[in-house]
Amino acid sequence: MKITAVDVRCCQHSPGNFDSSAFRTGDFGNFEFIAVTMKTDTGLEATTFGFAGRSARGAGKLIADTLRPFFLGRDPLEREKAWHDFRVADRWWGHLPIYAYGPFDTCLWLLSAAAAGQPLYKYLGAYRDAVPTYASSMILGSPQAYVSEALRAQSEGFKAYKLHTPGRDLDEDIETHRLVREAVGPGFTLMSDPVSMFNLEQSIRFARALERLAFYWLEEPIYDEDVHALRELTRQVEIPIVGTEVLAKHPYSIAEVISTRVVDRVRADVSWTGGVTGVMKTARLAEAFGVNCEIHTSIFHPMEIVNLHCAAAVRNCDYFELLYPIENFAFGLKAPLPIKDGVATPPSAPGLGVEIDWDVVENSTVAIV
């Protein structure tokens, strides 16, 4: 089997009805993404979405110009060779963004699984066929908005809820977390992700407040690259500290993070970590040290379903993460994500297991590069 064509579409999609504070930069207009399709000489083809930051046209052309010639003529089954060839090429004259390789690697895996007649998670080597799911908030406008959303997620059967709070005022954020805990009760799992808004001293205080509120983990209170501060935070508090989702060059960049316990749990996803290969390498490395690899949302549902396949193929991931409310992100697949009573079940059909919604892709396309 050989790759005969690589199509890259630059796409924009209306982001839905978001609170104006949902994005810290305050100028969010569209979901910008790329749609990558790989075609082969056997007639098999695979499509997935890719992250594109704030410019699908800009990111898409850069990525396509580099990765289309790189993949044309390759055998999709030779994923490991492609991974290492790309690692060398990117070091010498590529230096692509961390989200560039993911959709292409994902297409290789989808083609391979489809050729084998297996759903991706079975092709990877399944560990389970059901994964508990948590609702992951955007940044909301008030403490009461988090309370209302957490109660909604709880009523819909989600197994946990994660707050992304503004980080403007530490005391206000702590109070928001207290109000949410009070509302959902002591038996419901809660996590927190302030997205790198605090320094070490603030993070220690925040972590200890979350410990008193019985939160399950604290994620990325400090920038992922601030290794010294993260290690000290992890040493001083009991609540698990989670990080590494935006470190480039997984799994190599986080080997030392894992081995010296910079954080308690690491992150990976098929968008920012180099596709399925990057997620599985990171998860296996973490497992060898007794560390969880919590798979991070990839935002777009055609990538989230791939995350789900990966989560079903590893033991050391507690939850499947979905940005919430789900309806604001539910585009790109012909069927809804397979979630019932807060549990996600990977599809059983070969490859991706669900169909891409080509009407959405076509209507969102602003350029083909």
N, C-alpha and C positions, 0 to 999 in steps of 0.2 A: 504494500500500500504506500502510495506517495501523495504528498500534498501538491495539488495542481493549481490552487487559487487561494488567495487570502484577501477577503473583502473587509474593509474597515469603513464603517459608517459613523459620522459625527452626528450626535443626536441631542435634542433638547426636549424636555418634557415639563409641563406645568407642575410645580411642586405641591399643589393642593392648598388646603385651607390651613396654613400655619399661623400660629401666633407670631406677631412681628418680632418677638425677642428670640425666636427659635434658633437663629444663627447669630453668633456674636459679632460678625462683621457688619450685619445690618443691611447688606445690599444684595441679598439672595434673590435671584429672579427666576431661574430655571434649574431643574436637574440637568446637568450636562453629563453626558456619558457617551461611550463608544459602543458599537455593536460589532463584534468580530465574528466572521464566518470563515471556517476552513473547509475546503472541498478537496476530495481525493479522487484518484483515478479508478477507484472501485465504486464510485457513486455515493459513498457515505459522505456526509457533511455534518458539521456541528457549529452551533452559534451560541455565544454568550455575551454578556455585557461587560464593560470595563469602566472603571473610574476615570474621570477626565478633569477633576478639579473644577475650575471656573471657566474652562474653555475647551469644549469638545473639538472645535476646529483646530486650535493650536496644538493641544495634546494629541489629537488623532493623527494629524499630518506627521508630527515628529515620530510618533510611535510606528505608524504605517511605513514611513520611509526607511526606518531601521529594521523592523521585524518582518515585514513582508518578504524581502529578499533573503533574510536569514532562514525563514521556514520553507520557502518554496523548494520542492524537490526532496524534502526530508520524509522519512518514514515516521508517522505519528507514534509508532510503537517504541521508537528510540528516544523516549522522553528524557532519560538520564543523560544521554549524550548531548541532547539539545540543551539541557540545563547547564552542563559544564562548559559547553561551547559558548553559550550566552554569557556566562560568568566571566570568561576570558575576554570576549568581544566587548562587553560593557565596560570592563576595567580599562581597556585600551582606548576606545574611541566612541563609546556609547554614552555612558553616564545618564541613562534614562531615569525618569522618576520611578519611585518604588512601586507604583501601580501599573507600570507598562507591561511587564512580562506576564502578569497573572491571567488575563483572559486567553492568551495564546497557549500557555501551558494547560489551562483548563480545557481548551478545545482538543488538545492532544489526548488528554485522559478520556474525554467524552467519546472521541472517535475510537479509541482503543477499547473502551467498555462496550460500545455499540457493536464493534466488530466481533467481540467475544460473546455477544448476546446476553450481557449481564448489566444490571443496574450498577451505577458507579460504585456505590458503597460495598456491594458484593465483590466487584472486581478488585477493590482496594483490600478486601479482607474484612468482612463485617464483624463487628463486636456486638451490635445490638440493632434492633429495628424500631426503637422508639427513644426519643430524646426529650427530656423536659425542657420547656421553653420559657424564657422570661421576656417581659415587655421592657423596652429601653426607651426612656423619655427623650424628647428634645429639651431644649431650654425653654422653660415656661415663664409666664409673666408674673406669677405670684405664688406664695406658699400654698394658698388654697387650691390653685390649679394643679399642683402636684398631688395634693390630697385627693382631689376629685379623680384625677387620672389613675392614681394607684388603686383607688376603690373600684374604678371601672375595670382595670386589668384583673384585679382579684375576682370580681364578679364574673368575668369572662373565662375564668379557669386557669389563667396563667399561673405558673408555679412560683414566680418571683417578679419583682419590679425594681428597675434601676433608675436612680435619679441622676440627671445631668443638671446641676444647679449653676446659677450665673457666676458665682465666684467673686461677686462685687464686694460682699461683706461677709466675713467668716461667721459672725454671730447670727446673721440672718440665715445663712446656709444651715447652720446647726439647728436653728429653730425650725426650719422647713423639714429637716430630717426627723426631728422630734414629733412634729405634727403628723407626718406620714406614718411613723411607727404607731402613734396613738390611734390613728384612724384604722389601720389594717389589723391591729392586734399583734400579740407577741408571737403567734405561730406562723406568720407569713414571712417568706424570705425577702430581704431587701439588700440592695447593693448601692454603692455610690461611686460616681465618676465625675469629679470636678474639672476634668480635662486640663490638667497642668496649670491651675490657677494659683497655687499656694507655694510658699517657700517651705523650708524644712521645719522651722518652728511652728508655723501655722498648720502644717500637715500633721505634726505630732499632736497638737491640740485637737484638731479635727478628728484624727483617728481615735483618740481616746474618748471623744464624745460619741463616735459611732460604736465603739465597744460597749459603752453603757446602754446604747439603744439596740444592741444585739444585731448589728448589720453583718452580712455574710462576708463582704469584702470591700476594700477601698481601692479604687482603680485610678492610676495615673494622676495623683494629686500634684506631682512634680513632673517636669519634663522627663521623658524617657531617657534622654542622654545624660541626665544629671546623676551619674552612677553613684557618686559619693553620698549625696543626700538621700537617694533612694535606699541605699544599703543601710545607712544610719536609721532611717525611718523604720525599715523592716526589722532592724535589731531592737528598736525601742518599744514597739507596740505589738500587741497580740493579734489584732485583726489582720487577716491576710492582705498583703499589698500586691496589687496586680499591675503589670506594665508590659512594655516592649512592642506595642502594636504598631508604632510608627518608626521603629528602628529599621534601617535599610539592611539588605543582605542577610536575611534569615537563611539558615539557622546559625551561620558562622558568627554573626554579630552578637548573638545572645548566648553563645556557649559559656563565656565567662560569667555572664549575668546569672545563668542557671547554676553553674558550679560553685560560685561564691555567694549565692543567695542574695543577690541584689534586690530581687523581689521574690515573693512567695509563689506566685503563679505568673506564667507568661501568656502572651497573646499571639495569635496568628489568624489570618483569614486568606481566602483565595484571591482577594483583590490586591492587598497591600503587601503580601508576604511571598509573592511569586507563584500564585496558582496552587493547584492541588499538591504539586511536588513540594513547594515551600511549606505548606501546612503540615504535610505528613512528616517531612524531615524534622520540623520544629517539634511536633508532638512526640515523635519517637525519641528525640534527644532529651526532651523534658522528662519523659517517662523513665528513662534510664537513671535519672536523678531523683525519682519519686516526686516530681513536680507536675502539677496540672498545666495543660495548655488549653486555656479557655478561648474557644474560637470566636473571633470578633465579627460583628456584623459587616457585611459587604454592601449594605444599603439597598442595592437593586435586587429584586426578587429572583431574576435569572442567575445571579451569583449566590443569593442566600440559599437556594435549593442545592447548589454545589457545596456550600458550607455544611448543610445538613447531611449530605452524603459523607463528608469527611468526619463530622461529629459522630455519625453512626459507625465509623470504622476505627475509632479510637476509644480507649478506656478512660483516659485521663482528661476528660472534658465534662464538666457537670451539667452545662446548659447550652441550649441553642438560643442565641440572641437575635431579637427582632426589634427594629426601630418601631416606635409606637406614637400615635395610633397606626395600626397596620394599613388602614385604607389609604393613608397618604402616600404609601410606598408600593401599593399593590398594583403594579403594572409590569408588563413584559412577559407574563406567562398566561397561557390560555385558561389555566385552572388556578384556583387559590392555592397558596401553600398548604400542604396536608397537615393541618393542626386541628386537634380535637381535644377539648378539656385540658388545654395547656401542654399537650404532648404532640411532638412532631414525628411523623412517620415517613421515612424516605420512600419515594416511589419505587415500584418493582419492575417497571418497564426498562428495556436496555438503555444504556447511556444516561443522559440526564433524567429520563423517565417521565418528563412532561414536555409539552410543546411550547415553543416560543410563540408569543402573540405577534405575528408579523404585521398585523394592522397597526399596532402600536409602534413597531420599529419603523415602518414606512412613513407613518404620520409624524414621527419625531425626527426623521432624518433631515438635516440641514445641509449636509455635504457628504460626498463619497470620495475618500482620498486614497 
